[in-house]
Structures are given as C-alpha cells and as structure tokens.
Amino acid sequence: MPKPYPQEFRDDVVRVARDREPGVTVEQIAKDFGVHPMTLFKWLRQAEIEEGAKPGASRVESAELREARKRIKLLEQENEVLRRATAYLSQANLPGKGSTRS
C-alpha cells in the first residue's frame, strides 16, 4: 500500500485546484503534482465536507467513529468472556453424581 501523502501537501494541492485558472482541468493539476485525478477529486470532496459545504463525516468524526467501533468490539469480546466464565462457574458449582450432600 502506498504511503499516504502528508496533510500539508494535500492542502496545497486542493488550494491550487480550487484557485485554478479557467480552462485548467483538475486532471492537469493532478498530473502536475503526481497524484491520480480520482485522488485529487476525493481530496476536494473531503475539503468541502471539512468546511461544512457538503454533508458527511469529517476526518475527526471518522477517527472518533473508528475508535468507538474498536472500543465496542473490545467490550463485546469482554462480555463474551464473562458470559462463558459465568456458564463455566455455574456448572462447576452444581452438585455432581454420587454427591452425598443434599
């Protein structure tokens, strides 16, 4: 997987793409900076989301959501361990065959 471009580089390319002269295409700008045109379109769309011009999750919100999902997964795993431990311990406390206790 290729290394992600630094955020400063992305911001500069987006600024240039937004301030481009009439007749200059996004594809030309992407080629000049050595990025794929679809990558630049994605950066432009994300910049609009960050500024609130378009609906969607910002980078911060996406990171928070990712962290929340990790935490939920961990908690679900912990709950499963506790469920299994409870079932095991409840079986261990039952009187077995041949027990003289009542």
Residue pairs with C-beta under 8 A, 6 or more apart in sequence:
5 35
10 43
11 47
13 29
13 30
13 33
13 35
13 40
13 43
14 40
14 43
14 44
14 47
16 29
16 33
17 26
17 29
17 30
17 40
17 43
17 44
18 44
18 47
20 26
20 29
26 37
26 40
26 41
26 44
27 37
29 40
30 36
30 37
30 39
30 40
31 37
33 40
45 54
46 59
48 54
49 55
49 56
49 57
49 58
50 58
50 59
57 65
95 101
